[in-house]
Amino acid sequence: MPIPIVAIVGRTNVGKSTLFNRLLGQQVAVVDDQPGITRDRLYAEVRMGGRSMVLVDTGGLVGAESDELILQVKEQAAAALEEADVLIMLCDGLEGVTLLDHEVAEVVRRTGKPVLLAVNKLENTREGLEDFYDLRLGTPQRISAITSYGFRGLVEEIIRLLPEEAEEEEPVAGETRIAIVGRPNVGKSAIVNAMLGEERVIVSEVPGTTRDAVDIAVEYEDKPFRLIDTAGLRRHFAQSSGTEYYSSLRTLRAMQRADVGMLVLDASEGMTKQDARIAGEVEQAGRGIIIVVNKWDLILERAGEPEGASEGQLRRAEKTLRGDFERVIRHRLPFLEYAPMLFTSAVTGEGLEELLPVGADVASQFARRIETGQLNRAVREALFQHQPPGRGGKFFKVYYATQVGTRPPTIVLMVNDPALCHFSYERYLRNRLREQFGLQGTPIRLQIKRRSRRGDVS
């Protein structure tokens, strides 16, 4: 079941970002007294009352009609309304009900979605809530986003309004789920079509044609695969239209269902900031990843064929060109040094035959479980070959290691003092584990914990 989405909406400057931060328990959204400071949507996964959800902070639904940026924010907020499962409409209890609140309430009612009406800034007053019943959104909840006043009841009501948890879809035995992601017009749908040999997904030169994620079940060499073709992720939500945001959120949901993210780049345009941001989204999702450099035929056309060159010379020249491209991409994406990189052309078919086999291999590494004895021997060898760091005469010690999870592989190191492990040494340990066990294409989660005298984790 897709994780439910809860969107906080309301007119500008009623405290939506403060409420968002308070529910997350950390400072994420920008908070300012200037109306309209939240220009784009922020979202984060949070767990409340035993339920996981994606919490979305939006800009104001209404504001200065002459302000082009405000109009764009309104469109983005409207997209959040369309995608959300539950809406929290926030009002300012000190200002009371305004004409703008009535306008927002009208928009919210038209969605037909479950709505929770919260009245903010009431921690130091017993101001009545009678006027807020006029919004016709049910019983208003008195809260303070700054002090957390009324939050217990707020969270209980959010949980009550969430859709019932459905049983997880049973995956096909041995099925590899691959989400094909990337910015618009890099050739994601064209790759799917070329792999399938038929027009299963719409392909267009207009960026952003694919608005929703599309699942396609296929078999390759008697192995089941599910290809999840997604809408393109735009540059940044502040520069996205409402429809683009709607597609972006669906892409992120698709990653939650996948084993592997196949990041498609456009070789003819080179590595962009948008590509790097999307790569970061996939890495943060904790999925396996493959980097696919598409439209490679255009690069070969630009390079041309040296007059009189033999077939061997042409192959060596292309190999050099690929090496140059890979070095640039690796430099721009150092956090994905473990990701396999493939060069493809949806037009000529070059490299497409490698995609599914490599995807299956990355998925198997993503679900890899390492026997405890082998894991500890590998860690001891890594410690022996490169001495752990020290500080003030005290040195980092690892007592033992154990794998506590898969998808991705998650390993706990029981140590004397986690603070002694510099991030560079942690990276070294990850690389050695990858070398030892072939964990290519998958992130490795290391949890470094202190072992107490009784052997408990402190």
TIRO-477047 format. One record per residue (C-alpha): residue number from 0; residue in three letters; chain; z, x, y. Coordinates in Angstrom, 3 decimals. Layout:
BEGIN
NUMAR  nr rest kette        Z        X        Y
NUMAR NUM  ALA     A        Z        X        Y
...
***
This chain:
BEGIN
NUMAR  nr rest kette        Z        X        Y
NUMAR   0  MET     A    0.000    0.000    0.000
NUMAR   1  PRO     A   -0.873    1.409    3.455
NUMAR   2  ILE     A    2.191    2.290    5.476
NUMAR   3  PRO     A    2.901   -0.524    8.001
NUMAR   4  ILE     A    2.355    0.070   11.713
NUMAR   5  VAL     A    4.812   -1.041   14.393
NUMAR   6  ALA     A    3.471   -0.914   17.956
NUMAR   7  ILE     A    5.633   -0.974   21.085
NUMAR   8  VAL     A    3.808   -2.841   23.855
NUMAR   9  GLY     A    4.604   -4.152   27.303
NUMAR  10  ARG     A    3.805   -3.711   30.944
NUMAR  11  THR     A    4.224   -0.294   32.545
NUMAR  12  ASN     A    7.613    1.323   33.153
NUMAR  13  VAL     A    9.787   -0.951   31.010
NUMAR  14  GLY     A   10.964    1.954   28.801
NUMAR  15  LYS     A    8.486    1.942   25.903
NUMAR  16  SER     A    8.440    5.741   25.573
NUMAR  17  THR     A   12.238    5.942   25.766
NUMAR  18  LEU     A   12.508    3.346   22.998
NUMAR  19  PHE     A    9.917    5.241   20.947
NUMAR  20  ASN     A   11.888    8.491   21.293
NUMAR  21  ARG     A   15.197    6.803   20.498
NUMAR  22  LEU     A   13.861    5.188   17.328
NUMAR  23  LEU     A   12.462    8.546   16.212
NUMAR  24  GLY     A   15.672   10.343   17.066
NUMAR  25  GLN     A   13.845   13.048   18.946
NUMAR  26  GLN     A   12.020   13.654   22.206
NUMAR  27  VAL     A    8.345   13.038   21.501
NUMAR  28  ALA     A    6.856   10.833   24.224
NUMAR  29  VAL     A    6.797   11.839   27.877
NUMAR  30  VAL     A    9.462    9.894   29.775
NUMAR  31  ASP     A    9.190    9.505   33.555
NUMAR  32  ASP     A   10.100    6.943   36.182
NUMAR  33  GLN     A    6.517    6.894   37.445
NUMAR  34  PRO     A    4.745    3.753   36.178
NUMAR  35  GLY     A    1.964    4.418   33.678
NUMAR  36  ILE     A    3.045    7.922   32.650
NUMAR  37  THR     A    2.071    7.268   28.999
NUMAR  38  ARG     A   -1.688    7.566   29.189
NUMAR  39  ASP     A   -2.465    7.664   25.491
NUMAR  40  ARG     A   -0.946    6.357   22.291
NUMAR  41  LEU     A    1.603    8.454   20.505
NUMAR  42  TYR     A    2.437    7.755   16.904
NUMAR  43  ALA     A    4.817    9.147   14.329
NUMAR  44  GLU     A    5.960    8.258   10.849
NUMAR  45  VAL     A    9.604    7.218   10.700
NUMAR  46  ARG     A   11.941    5.773    8.090
NUMAR  47  MET     A   14.323    3.007    9.119
NUMAR  48  GLY     A   16.422    0.707    6.978
NUMAR  49  GLY     A   14.939    2.132    3.789
NUMAR  50  ARG     A   11.340    1.422    4.910
NUMAR  51  SER     A    8.709    3.885    6.083
NUMAR  52  MET     A    6.450    2.933    8.969
NUMAR  53  VAL     A    4.201    4.409   11.638
NUMAR  54  LEU     A    5.672    3.819   15.083
NUMAR  55  VAL     A    3.129    3.647   17.923
NUMAR  56  ASP     A    3.914    4.088   21.607
NUMAR  57  THR     A    1.273    2.607   23.909
NUMAR  58  GLY     A    0.405    2.653   27.566
NUMAR  59  GLY     A    0.925   -0.480   29.603
NUMAR  60  LEU     A   -1.203   -3.504   28.770
NUMAR  61  VAL     A   -1.412   -4.429   32.424
NUMAR  62  GLY     A   -1.358   -2.479   35.661
NUMAR  63  ALA     A   -3.390   -1.589   38.721
NUMAR  64  GLU     A   -6.778   -3.173   37.993
NUMAR  65  SER     A   -8.546   -0.761   40.361
NUMAR  66  ASP     A   -7.279    2.284   38.512
NUMAR  67  GLU     A   -9.946    3.355   36.003
NUMAR  68  LEU     A   -7.395    5.316   33.972
NUMAR  69  ILE     A   -5.109    2.285   33.772
NUMAR  70  LEU     A   -8.042    0.218   32.520
NUMAR  71  GLN     A   -8.628    2.801   29.785
NUMAR  72  VAL     A   -4.943    2.714   28.855
NUMAR  73  LYS     A   -5.125   -1.077   28.567
NUMAR  74  GLU     A   -8.062   -0.765   26.155
NUMAR  75  GLN     A   -6.153    1.740   24.034
NUMAR  76  ALA     A   -3.069   -0.474   23.947
NUMAR  77  ALA     A   -5.225   -3.432   22.915
NUMAR  78  ALA     A   -6.504   -1.324   19.996
NUMAR  79  ALA     A   -2.913   -0.690   18.949
NUMAR  80  LEU     A   -2.353   -4.452   18.937
NUMAR  81  GLU     A   -5.346   -4.908   16.655
NUMAR  82  GLU     A   -4.164   -2.363   14.103
NUMAR  83  ALA     A   -0.421   -3.095   14.107
NUMAR  84  ASP     A    1.437   -5.108   11.491
NUMAR  85  VAL     A    4.423   -5.799   13.767
NUMAR  86  LEU     A    4.672   -5.799   17.568
NUMAR  87  ILE     A    7.707   -5.018   19.694
NUMAR  88  MET     A    7.214   -6.463   23.167
NUMAR  89  LEU     A    9.532   -4.685   25.572
NUMAR  90  CYS     A   10.680   -6.118   28.903
NUMAR  91  ASP     A   12.883   -4.833   31.726
NUMAR  92  GLY     A   16.100   -6.842   31.779
NUMAR  93  LEU     A   17.089   -5.647   35.248
NUMAR  94  GLU     A   13.854   -6.787   36.859
NUMAR  95  GLY     A   13.761  -10.023   34.908
NUMAR  96  VAL     A   10.625  -11.837   33.787
NUMAR  97  THR     A    7.561  -11.027   35.886
NUMAR  98  LEU     A    4.049  -12.422   36.106
NUMAR  99  LEU     A    2.824   -9.306   34.300
NUMAR 100  ASP     A    5.244   -9.982   31.443
NUMAR 101  HIS     A    3.693  -13.422   31.070
NUMAR 102  GLU     A    0.210  -11.831   30.948
NUMAR 103  VAL     A    1.290   -9.413   28.212
NUMAR 104  ALA     A    2.996  -12.203   26.278
NUMAR 105  GLU     A   -0.212  -14.221   26.359
NUMAR 106  VAL     A   -2.168  -11.289   24.889
NUMAR 107  VAL     A    0.511  -10.730   22.235
NUMAR 108  ARG     A    0.609  -14.392   21.201
NUMAR 109  ARG     A   -3.174  -14.423   20.700
NUMAR 110  THR     A   -2.897  -11.697   18.045
NUMAR 111  GLY     A   -0.980  -14.023   15.704
NUMAR 112  LYS     A    1.065  -10.989   14.583
NUMAR 113  PRO     A    4.854  -10.986   14.015
NUMAR 114  VAL     A    6.508  -10.186   17.342
NUMAR 115  LEU     A    9.973   -8.963   18.271
NUMAR 116  LEU     A   10.916   -9.522   21.927
NUMAR 117  ALA     A   13.294   -6.803   23.174
NUMAR 118  VAL     A   14.858   -6.814   26.635
NUMAR 119  ASN     A   15.700   -3.285   27.779
NUMAR 120  LYS     A   18.147   -1.681   30.265
NUMAR 121  LEU     A   21.002   -4.126   29.639
NUMAR 122  GLU     A   23.759   -1.738   28.526
NUMAR 123  ASN     A   25.868   -2.197   31.675
NUMAR 124  THR     A   25.296   -5.846   32.476
NUMAR 125  ARG     A   25.770   -9.258   30.929
NUMAR 126  GLU     A   22.652  -10.505   32.660
NUMAR 127  GLY     A   21.446  -13.687   30.992
NUMAR 128  LEU     A   18.366  -13.809   28.792
NUMAR 129  GLU     A   17.472  -17.442   29.472
NUMAR 130  ASP     A   14.350  -16.671   31.509
NUMAR 131  PHE     A   12.875  -14.550   28.667
NUMAR 132  TYR     A   12.632  -17.606   26.431
NUMAR 133  ASP     A    9.838  -18.710   28.797
NUMAR 134  LEU     A    7.625  -16.011   27.238
NUMAR 135  ARG     A    7.551  -18.129   24.045
NUMAR 136  LEU     A    8.025  -15.106   21.761
NUMAR 137  GLY     A   11.218  -16.180   20.056
NUMAR 138  THR     A   14.808  -15.089   20.586
NUMAR 139  PRO     A   15.073  -12.043   22.891
NUMAR 140  GLN     A   17.081   -9.024   21.706
NUMAR 141  ARG     A   19.386   -7.379   24.275
NUMAR 142  ILE     A   19.048   -3.559   23.981
NUMAR 143  SER     A   19.298   -0.271   25.819
NUMAR 144  ALA     A   16.789    2.388   24.828
NUMAR 145  ILE     A   18.867    5.027   26.624
NUMAR 146  THR     A   22.229    4.341   24.954
NUMAR 147  SER     A   21.042    2.731   21.675
NUMAR 148  TYR     A   22.969   -0.435   22.537
NUMAR 149  GLY     A   21.789   -3.266   20.274
NUMAR 150  PHE     A   19.777   -0.959   18.006
NUMAR 151  ARG     A   21.373   -2.074   14.745
NUMAR 152  GLY     A   20.159   -5.609   15.268
NUMAR 153  LEU     A   16.809   -4.336   16.550
NUMAR 154  VAL     A   16.148   -2.283   13.413
NUMAR 155  GLU     A   17.251   -5.151   11.142
NUMAR 156  GLU     A   14.796   -7.454   12.869
NUMAR 157  ILE     A   11.955   -4.908   12.604
NUMAR 158  ILE     A   12.578   -4.592    8.861
NUMAR 159  ARG     A   12.658   -8.372    8.483
NUMAR 160  LEU     A    9.235   -8.709   10.153
NUMAR 161  LEU     A    7.503   -5.975    8.129
NUMAR 162  PRO     A    5.083   -7.132    5.437
NUMAR 163  GLU     A    6.591   -7.155    1.974
NUMAR 164  GLU     A    6.182   -3.964    0.054
NUMAR 165  ALA     A    3.407   -4.360   -2.484
NUMAR 166  GLU     A    3.220   -2.378   -5.670
NUMAR 167  GLU     A    1.366    0.859   -5.286
NUMAR 168  GLU     A   -2.220    0.698   -6.422
NUMAR 169  GLU     A   -2.412    2.282   -9.847
NUMAR 170  PRO     A   -4.731    5.293   -9.535
NUMAR 171  VAL     A   -7.424    5.709  -12.138
NUMAR 172  ALA     A   -6.184    8.220  -14.700
NUMAR 173  GLY     A   -7.284   11.693  -13.651
NUMAR 174  GLU     A   -8.998   10.399  -10.506
NUMAR 175  THR     A   -9.451   12.853   -7.634
NUMAR 176  ARG     A   -9.267   11.225   -4.197
NUMAR 177  ILE     A  -11.160   13.028   -1.454
NUMAR 178  ALA     A  -11.037   11.910    2.189
NUMAR 179  ILE     A  -14.058   13.164    4.114
NUMAR 180  VAL     A  -12.901   13.762    7.682
NUMAR 181  GLY     A  -14.215   15.270   10.875
NUMAR 182  ARG     A  -15.313   14.408   14.358
NUMAR 183  PRO     A  -18.201   11.966   14.818
NUMAR 184  ASN     A  -21.763   12.922   13.979
NUMAR 185  VAL     A  -21.039   16.058   11.947
NUMAR 186  GLY     A  -22.734   14.497    8.912
NUMAR 187  LYS     A  -19.888   13.023    6.867
NUMAR 188  SER     A  -21.747    9.876    5.802
NUMAR 189  ALA     A  -24.963   11.837    5.292
NUMAR 190  ILE     A  -23.127   14.146    2.872
NUMAR 191  VAL     A  -21.802   11.152    0.921
NUMAR 192  ASN     A  -25.260    9.608    0.720
NUMAR 193  ALA     A  -26.869   12.878   -0.360
NUMAR 194  MET     A  -24.222   13.409   -3.030
NUMAR 195  LEU     A  -24.724    9.885   -4.365
NUMAR 196  GLY     A  -28.491    9.968   -4.081
NUMAR 197  GLU     A  -28.526    6.542   -2.460
NUMAR 198  GLU     A  -27.682    4.830    0.825
NUMAR 199  ARG     A  -24.113    3.770    0.101
NUMAR 200  VAL     A  -22.824    4.499    3.605
NUMAR 201  ILE     A  -24.505    3.767    6.941
NUMAR 202  VAL     A  -25.936    6.889    8.561
NUMAR 203  SER     A  -26.879    6.909   12.233
NUMAR 204  GLU     A  -27.507    9.378   15.017
NUMAR 205  VAL     A  -25.133    7.348   17.189
NUMAR 206  PRO     A  -21.715    9.055   17.085
NUMAR 207  GLY     A  -18.949    6.974   15.543
NUMAR 208  THR     A  -21.050    4.580   13.445
NUMAR 209  THR     A  -18.521    4.522   10.601
NUMAR 210  ARG     A  -15.626    2.520   12.027
NUMAR 211  ASP     A  -13.517    2.013    8.899
NUMAR 212  ALA     A  -12.646    4.105    5.879
NUMAR 213  VAL     A  -14.923    3.254    2.947
NUMAR 214  ASP     A  -13.875    3.944   -0.673
NUMAR 215  ILE     A  -16.611    4.893   -3.118
NUMAR 216  ALA     A  -15.762    5.394   -6.807
NUMAR 217  VAL     A  -18.030    7.871   -8.596
NUMAR 218  GLU     A  -18.081    9.924  -11.786
NUMAR 219  TYR     A  -19.154   13.525  -12.002
NUMAR 220  GLU     A  -19.302   15.364  -15.314
NUMAR 221  ASP     A  -17.233   12.557  -16.879
NUMAR 222  LYS     A  -14.488   12.944  -14.250
NUMAR 223  PRO     A  -13.562   10.050  -11.889
NUMAR 224  PHE     A  -13.599   10.630   -8.132
NUMAR 225  ARG     A  -12.889    8.397   -5.157
NUMAR 226  LEU     A  -14.676    9.409   -1.963
NUMAR 227  ILE     A  -13.069    8.037    1.182
NUMAR 228  ASP     A  -15.651    8.211    3.963
NUMAR 229  THR     A  -13.844    7.884    7.285
NUMAR 230  ALA     A  -14.567    7.191   10.901
NUMAR 231  GLY     A  -14.860   10.252   13.115
NUMAR 232  LEU     A  -11.725   11.561   14.782
NUMAR 233  ARG     A  -12.265   11.858   18.515
NUMAR 234  ARG     A  -11.301   14.706   20.813
NUMAR 235  HIS     A   -8.004   13.298   22.039
NUMAR 236  PHE     A   -6.562    9.823   22.218
NUMAR 237  ALA     A   -6.390   10.014   26.019
NUMAR 238  GLN     A  -10.164   10.415   25.983
NUMAR 239  SER     A  -10.826    7.786   23.318
NUMAR 240  SER     A  -11.882    4.214   23.704
NUMAR 241  GLY     A   -9.870    1.500   21.968
NUMAR 242  THR     A  -12.347    1.280   19.100
NUMAR 243  GLU     A  -12.241    5.039   18.582
NUMAR 244  TYR     A   -8.449    4.996   18.438
NUMAR 245  TYR     A   -8.575    2.160   15.930
NUMAR 246  SER     A  -10.874    4.312   13.771
NUMAR 247  SER     A   -8.691    7.396   14.187
NUMAR 248  LEU     A   -5.594    5.615   12.944
NUMAR 249  ARG     A   -7.516    4.346    9.933
NUMAR 250  THR     A   -8.637    7.903    9.211
NUMAR 251  LEU     A   -5.031    9.048    9.221
NUMAR 252  ARG     A   -4.151    6.218    6.852
NUMAR 253  ALA     A   -6.976    7.345    4.584
NUMAR 254  MET     A   -5.437   10.830    4.424
NUMAR 255  GLN     A   -2.230    9.265    3.104
NUMAR 256  ARG     A   -4.192    7.970    0.098
NUMAR 257  ALA     A   -6.055   11.204   -0.601
NUMAR 258  ASP     A   -5.356   14.278   -2.685
NUMAR 259  VAL     A   -7.787   16.409   -0.709
NUMAR 260  GLY     A   -9.133   16.339    2.818
NUMAR 261  MET     A  -12.714   17.595    3.143
NUMAR 262  LEU     A  -13.030   18.791    6.756
NUMAR 263  VAL     A  -16.700   18.666    7.801
NUMAR 264  LEU     A  -17.857   20.936   10.647
NUMAR 265  ASP     A  -21.242   20.986   12.389
NUMAR 266  ALA     A  -22.654   24.513   12.009
NUMAR 267  SER     A  -25.192   23.910   14.772
NUMAR 268  GLU     A  -22.426   23.278   17.315
NUMAR 269  GLY     A  -19.967   25.874   16.068
NUMAR 270  MET     A  -16.207   25.549   15.896
NUMAR 271  THR     A  -14.755   23.200   18.529
NUMAR 272  LYS     A  -11.284   22.258   19.789
NUMAR 273  GLN     A  -11.738   18.825   18.225
NUMAR 274  ASP     A  -12.382   20.461   14.840
NUMAR 275  ALA     A   -9.206   22.538   15.172
NUMAR 276  ARG     A   -7.137   19.480   16.074
NUMAR 277  ILE     A   -8.432   17.512   13.090
NUMAR 278  ALA     A   -7.754   20.503   10.822
NUMAR 279  GLY     A   -4.186   20.458   12.097
NUMAR 280  GLU     A   -3.905   16.729   11.278
NUMAR 281  VAL     A   -4.986   17.363    7.684
NUMAR 282  GLU     A   -2.642   20.334    7.325
NUMAR 283  GLN     A    0.274   18.307    8.691
NUMAR 284  ALA     A   -0.546   15.514    6.255
NUMAR 285  GLY     A    0.301   17.991    3.499
NUMAR 286  ARG     A   -2.913   17.464    1.549
NUMAR 287  GLY     A   -5.258   19.910   -0.098
NUMAR 288  ILE     A   -8.142   20.907    2.135
NUMAR 289  ILE     A  -11.701   22.155    1.874
NUMAR 290  ILE     A  -13.687   23.334    4.899
NUMAR 291  VAL     A  -17.333   22.205    4.735
NUMAR 292  VAL     A  -19.762   23.827    7.182
NUMAR 293  ASN     A  -22.570   21.264    7.300
NUMAR 294  LYS     A  -26.085   21.366    8.831
NUMAR 295  TRP     A  -26.454   24.947    7.633
NUMAR 296  ASP     A  -30.229   24.420    7.445
NUMAR 297  LEU     A  -30.338   24.284   11.274
NUMAR 298  ILE     A  -28.712   27.721   11.502
NUMAR 299  LEU     A  -31.228   29.174    9.065
NUMAR 300  GLU     A  -34.063   27.658   11.096
NUMAR 301  ARG     A  -32.740   29.263   14.269
NUMAR 302  ALA     A  -32.347   32.625   12.562
NUMAR 303  GLY     A  -35.904   32.484   11.225
NUMAR 304  GLU     A  -37.334   34.676    8.491
NUMAR 305  PRO     A  -37.995   38.335    9.339
NUMAR 306  GLU     A  -41.690   39.059    8.859
NUMAR 307  GLY     A  -42.396   40.719    5.539
NUMAR 308  ALA     A  -38.823   40.346    4.281
NUMAR 309  SER     A  -38.370   40.121    0.518
NUMAR 310  GLU     A  -36.425   37.347   -1.173
NUMAR 311  GLY     A  -33.542   39.717   -1.776
NUMAR 312  GLN     A  -33.456   40.734    1.877
NUMAR 313  LEU     A  -33.403   37.080    2.935
NUMAR 314  ARG     A  -30.485   36.373    0.623
NUMAR 315  ARG     A  -28.562   39.352    2.002
NUMAR 316  ALA     A  -29.295   38.263    5.583
NUMAR 317  GLU     A  -28.012   34.756    4.894
NUMAR 318  LYS     A  -24.905   36.169    3.209
NUMAR 319  THR     A  -24.208   38.261    6.310
NUMAR 320  LEU     A  -24.728   35.209    8.523
NUMAR 321  ARG     A  -22.292   33.168    6.416
NUMAR 322  GLY     A  -19.762   35.975    6.597
NUMAR 323  ASP     A  -20.000   36.019   10.394
NUMAR 324  PHE     A  -19.532   32.249   10.562
NUMAR 325  GLU     A  -16.579   32.344    8.194
NUMAR 326  ARG     A  -14.808   35.079   10.166
NUMAR 327  VAL     A  -15.067   33.032   13.364
NUMAR 328  ILE     A  -13.749   29.861   11.689
NUMAR 329  ARG     A  -10.924   31.705    9.925
NUMAR 330  HIS     A   -9.933   33.256   13.236
NUMAR 331  ARG     A   -9.827   29.825   14.898
NUMAR 332  LEU     A   -7.985   28.213   11.959
NUMAR 333  PRO     A   -5.510   30.878   10.779
NUMAR 334  PHE     A   -3.195   28.192    9.359
NUMAR 335  LEU     A   -5.927   27.252    6.856
NUMAR 336  GLU     A   -6.547   30.717    5.496
NUMAR 337  TYR     A   -6.022   29.302    1.986
NUMAR 338  ALA     A   -8.757   26.631    2.276
NUMAR 339  PRO     A  -12.042   27.191    0.380
NUMAR 340  MET     A  -15.080   27.196    2.672
NUMAR 341  LEU     A  -18.460   25.808    1.589
NUMAR 342  PHE     A  -21.810   25.818    3.414
NUMAR 343  THR     A  -23.934   22.686    2.984
NUMAR 344  SER     A  -26.925   20.773    4.219
NUMAR 345  ALA     A  -27.134   17.022    3.680
NUMAR 346  VAL     A  -30.866   17.300    4.471
NUMAR 347  THR     A  -31.860   19.999    1.955
NUMAR 348  GLY     A  -29.026   19.399   -0.522
NUMAR 349  GLU     A  -27.854   22.993   -0.300
NUMAR 350  GLY     A  -24.262   23.470   -1.470
NUMAR 351  LEU     A  -23.626   19.804   -2.262
NUMAR 352  GLU     A  -23.291   20.441   -5.991
NUMAR 353  GLU     A  -20.172   22.516   -5.292
NUMAR 354  LEU     A  -18.239   19.837   -3.386
NUMAR 355  LEU     A  -16.877   17.719   -6.238
NUMAR 356  PRO     A  -16.024   20.606   -8.604
NUMAR 357  VAL     A  -14.193   22.441   -5.818
NUMAR 358  GLY     A  -12.498   19.177   -4.791
NUMAR 359  ALA     A  -11.286   18.666   -8.364
NUMAR 360  ASP     A   -9.970   22.236   -8.512
NUMAR 361  VAL     A   -8.089   21.894   -5.214
NUMAR 362  ALA     A   -6.620   18.563   -6.374
NUMAR 363  SER     A   -5.362   20.202   -9.565
NUMAR 364  GLN     A   -3.690   22.975   -7.544
NUMAR 365  PHE     A   -2.244   20.314   -5.223
NUMAR 366  ALA     A   -0.498   18.766   -8.261
NUMAR 367  ARG     A    0.341   22.104   -9.926
NUMAR 368  ARG     A    3.782   22.586  -11.491
NUMAR 369  ILE     A    4.966   26.128  -12.206
NUMAR 370  GLU     A    7.382   26.951  -14.995
NUMAR 371  THR     A   10.730   28.092  -13.548
NUMAR 372  GLY     A   10.805   31.416  -15.417
NUMAR 373  GLN     A    7.316   32.356  -14.220
NUMAR 374  LEU     A    8.198   31.353  -10.667
NUMAR 375  ASN     A   11.331   33.510  -10.574
NUMAR 376  ARG     A    9.518   36.512  -12.041
NUMAR 377  ALA     A    6.834   36.171   -9.334
NUMAR 378  VAL     A    9.466   35.949   -6.583
NUMAR 379  ARG     A   11.372   38.989   -7.905
NUMAR 380  GLU     A    8.138   40.989   -8.019
NUMAR 381  ALA     A    7.291   39.986   -4.440
NUMAR 382  LEU     A   10.770   41.017   -3.268
NUMAR 383  PHE     A   10.459   44.363   -5.056
NUMAR 384  GLN     A    7.034   45.183   -3.611
NUMAR 385  HIS     A    8.005   44.288   -0.052
NUMAR 386  GLN     A   11.665   44.605    0.827
NUMAR 387  PRO     A   13.188   41.532    2.508
NUMAR 388  PRO     A   14.163   41.729    6.176
NUMAR 389  GLY     A   17.661   42.479    7.392
NUMAR 390  ARG     A   19.720   42.055   10.527
NUMAR 391  GLY     A   22.886   43.848   11.579
NUMAR 392  GLY     A   23.219   45.565    8.227
NUMAR 393  LYS     A   22.874   42.291    6.320
NUMAR 394  PHE     A   19.800   41.782    4.141
NUMAR 395  PHE     A   18.018   38.674    2.970
NUMAR 396  LYS     A   18.666   37.916   -0.716
NUMAR 397  VAL     A   17.020   35.354   -2.977
NUMAR 398  TYR     A   19.197   34.293   -5.904
NUMAR 399  TYR     A   16.685   32.037   -7.638
NUMAR 400  ALA     A   13.703   29.783   -7.087
NUMAR 401  THR     A   12.797   26.402   -8.487
NUMAR 402  GLN     A    9.941   23.978   -7.918
NUMAR 403  VAL     A   11.258   20.579   -6.846
NUMAR 404  GLY     A    8.015   18.727   -6.224
NUMAR 405  THR     A    4.251   18.606   -6.351
NUMAR 406  ARG     A    1.508   17.161   -4.110
NUMAR 407  PRO     A    1.856   19.681   -2.510
NUMAR 408  PRO     A    3.814   22.267   -4.544
NUMAR 409  THR     A    7.321   22.362   -3.067
NUMAR 410  ILE     A    9.590   25.288   -3.913
NUMAR 411  VAL     A   13.261   25.804   -3.083
NUMAR 412  LEU     A   14.609   29.326   -2.618
NUMAR 413  MET     A   18.393   29.615   -2.932
NUMAR 414  VAL     A   19.416   32.496   -0.649
NUMAR 415  ASN     A   22.413   34.150    0.986
NUMAR 416  ASP     A   21.413   33.335    4.589
NUMAR 417  PRO     A   18.242   31.393    5.555
NUMAR 418  ALA     A   18.433   32.778    9.108
NUMAR 419  LEU     A   17.609   36.257    7.781
NUMAR 420  CYS     A   14.161   35.156    6.567
NUMAR 421  HIS     A   11.646   35.734    9.364
NUMAR 422  PHE     A    8.648   33.381    9.418
NUMAR 423  SER     A    6.351   36.345    8.707
NUMAR 424  TYR     A    8.245   37.109    5.485
NUMAR 425  GLU     A    8.106   33.442    4.516
NUMAR 426  ARG     A    4.324   33.616    5.003
NUMAR 427  TYR     A    4.237   36.760    2.837
NUMAR 428  LEU     A    6.067   34.933    0.036
NUMAR 429  ARG     A    3.641   32.016    0.225
NUMAR 430  ASN     A    0.662   34.360    0.014
NUMAR 431  ARG     A    2.109   36.173   -2.999
NUMAR 432  LEU     A    2.752   32.882   -4.803
NUMAR 433  ARG     A   -0.799   31.841   -4.023
NUMAR 434  GLU     A   -2.171   35.089   -5.416
NUMAR 435  GLN     A    0.003   34.876   -8.521
NUMAR 436  PHE     A   -0.680   31.255   -9.429
NUMAR 437  GLY     A   -4.070   30.574   -7.847
NUMAR 438  LEU     A   -2.825   27.871   -5.484
NUMAR 439  GLN     A   -6.039   27.820   -3.473
NUMAR 440  GLY     A   -6.763   24.941   -1.137
NUMAR 441  THR     A   -3.252   23.487   -1.168
NUMAR 442  PRO     A   -0.341   24.023    1.213
NUMAR 443  ILE     A    2.859   25.404   -0.291
NUMAR 444  ARG     A    6.117   23.999    1.009
NUMAR 445  LEU     A    8.988   26.516    0.963
NUMAR 446  GLN     A   12.512   25.185    1.461
NUMAR 447  ILE     A   14.943   28.044    2.065
NUMAR 448  LYS     A   18.529   26.964    1.448
NUMAR 449  ARG     A   21.886   28.693    1.460
NUMAR 450  ARG     A   23.750   28.936   -1.837
NUMAR 451  SER     A   27.455   28.321   -1.400
NUMAR 452  ARG     A   30.122   30.078   -3.419
NUMAR 453  ARG     A   30.343   27.116   -5.768
NUMAR 454  GLY     A   26.600   27.155   -6.263
NUMAR 455  ASP     A   26.085   24.083   -4.092
NUMAR 456  VAL     A   23.542   23.853   -1.327
NUMAR 457  SER     A   25.201   24.005    2.093
***
